[in-house]
Amino acid sequence: MGKKRASRITAAQRIPAMVERLALEFPEVKAPLKHRNPFELLVATILSAQSTDAQVNLVTPALFERYPDAASMGNAPIHEIEQVIKSLGLFRSKARSLQTTARQLTQVFGGRIPTTIAELTRLRGVGRKTANVVLGHAFGIAGVVVDTHVKRVAGRLGLSKHAEPEKIERDLMRLLPQEEWSSFSHRLILHGRKTCKARAPNCKNCCLNDLCRWEGKRNA
């Protein structure tokens, strides 16, 4: 990049350096939600809405022991599912989503987990973020995951001017080579959790500091 100011360099010009630096900062990209198969990952990701990964990982072992597949979860009484996940926020609506999704998987997809965005987002409680998590981690299918961290970091870096997740997703897809869609977006999540935090970003020690366009950047 030399001594060029980041503000004078386009996002397309800055993105290769961002990809390289974040890969050095976070060499391994693993799903933080514990799972053994695509069904478990789908369920855990649905449960992660407005809950931390750590909170979800505390309830899923008992949940999957009781309901190891879509058929058993779909046939479970709703109050029993609620009882297992009651420590999570929005547990009642999440229980309904799990039961309905499990029934859809059984009745519409023969118990299998769909492998396309269009099919996955037909399931209750599954938006594009959840679908891309499942596709990327369970099936190795490239997709851009946009959560609150990606929304914040992408905006600060000048990679997207939009607030809508789907528009941010499209912007990142245009900027990145397809093989980087999943890994880069997950690294943005890790970067947002570790360094580019919402309230107290550690700009001084950020590996992307000179590439960042955020007007609120802290250099001291």
N, C-alpha and C positions, 0 to 999 in steps of 0.2 A: 503494500500500500504506500510505502514511502512516507512523505510528510504531507500528503494530501489530506485535507480536512474531510472527515466522514460525511459532512453535510453536502459536499460537492461530488460525492461518488454515488452512483445509483445503487439501488438494492441488489440488482443483478450482478454488479461488479463486486459488491461486498460479500455476497452470499458464499462463495467458495472458501474465503478465509474463515467465515463463521462456522461452516461445516467442519473444517479442519481443526479449528481450535476447540470446539465443543466435543469433538471426537477424542481429542487428547485429554480434555477435562473429565469426560465421562466415557471411558473406553467400552464399558459394558452396559448394554441397555436390556434390562430384564423387567418382566412384568412384576410390579410390587405386590400384586394380589396373588395370594397362594392358590394354586389350582393344579389339577392333574390331567385335565382334558378340556376341550373347548366348551362343553356344557358348564363346567365349574367356573371357567373364566367368564362366560357370559353372565352367569348368576352373580358372581362377585362384582362384576363391573356395574350391573344394575344396582346392586346394594351400595356401591361407593358414592352415589349421588348424595351430596351434602353430608358425607361421612368420610373420615380419614381411612386410608388403606389399612392402618394398624387396627382400627376399630372393626373393619370388615373381616380382617384375618382372624379376629378373636371369635367371631360367630360362625364362620363358614365350616370349620371342621365338624361341629355338631350338626349343622344343617345338611352337609353332604353325607354324613354317616346315616342320617335318617332318610334323606331323599337323594340317592346317588344318581338318579337319572330323571329325564323329563316326565316319564310316565308316573313315577312315584310322587314327584312334586305336584304334578297336575291333579292327582287324585287325593292329595292331602287336604284335610279341612283347613280353612283359612286361619282359624284361631290357633291351630298348631304351628303353622308357619310363623305367625305373629309372635308366638311365645318364644320361638328360637331366636328371632332377630329383634326382639323388643328393645335391646340396648342401643339400636341404631336410630337415628333421626328418621322421621317419616315412615316408621316401620309398618304401619297399617297399609299405606298406599303401596309400599314396596312389596309387602306380602301379596297384595292383589296382583301386582305386576308379575311377580314370580309365578303365581298360580296360573294366570292367564297365558303368560309366555310359554310355560311348560305344556299347557294344553294345546297351544298353537303348534309347538314343535312336534307334538305327538300326532295331532290330527291333520296338520297341513304338510309337515315336512318329514313324516315318518320317523320322528325321534332324532333326526340328524340336525346339526347346526348349519344353517345356511352359510354360503361362502360368497355372497354378494351384498353390497350395500342395500340394494333395492329390497332383497328378501329379508335381511336382518332388520331393517327399519319398519317392516310390517309388524314386528313383534312388539307387544306392549312394553313400554318402558325403555325402548331401544331407540336412541337417536343416532346421529352420524358419529358422534364421539365414541359412544359405546361400540358401535359397529366397527369402526376403524381400529379400536383397541383389540377386539376379537380377531378381526382379519389379520392384523399385523402380528400379534403374539401367538395366536393359535394356528394360523395357516400360512404365515409368511407372505401375506398379500399386502402390497404397499398401500398405505393410506395415511393421511395427515390427521392426527388427533388434535383437536382444539378444545382445551379446557381453560379454566380461568388463568392459569399460569401462561399458557401459550398466547392467549389473548393479550395479556399484559406485556409480556416480553416482546412479542412480535410487534406490538404497537410502539414500544419504546425504541426498538431497534430500527424502526422505519420500514418494516417488511410489509406492513398492511396499515391502511388508514381506517379500516372498517371496524365496527363493533360487533357485527353479526358473525357468529362462528362459521357459518357456511361460506361467507365471503372471505374471511380470513383463510379458511381452508383452501379456497380457490387461488388466493394470492400466493400462498406458500407452494402450492402445486405448480404454479407457473414459474416460480423462481428456482425451485429445486429439481435436480434430476430425479426421476421416479424412484430409483433405488435408495434415495435418501429420505423419502417422504416419512416413513415410519420412524426411523432412527433419529432424524433431526428433530421432529416434533416431540419425541419422548425426551430428547436431550434438552430441549427448551423447557420442558416441565421440570426436569432435574435442576436446571440452571435457575429457574424461577423459585424453586424451593430453597436452594442453597445460597444464591447470591442476589439475584434480581427480585428481591422480595417486595411485596406490595407497599409496606410501610417503612421499612428500613433497608433499602437496597445497599449492598456493599460495592458501590461503584468503583471505589479506589482499587479494589483487588479483583475487579471483573476482567476476565480474559477477553471480553469484547468491548472494553471501554472505548478504545479509539475508533471502533466501528459503529458506535451507538449514536443515535440522533435524538435521544431524549433530552428535552430542554431542562428537565429537573435533575440532570446527572450531577452526582456529587463527586468532586475531585479531591476533596480534602478529608 
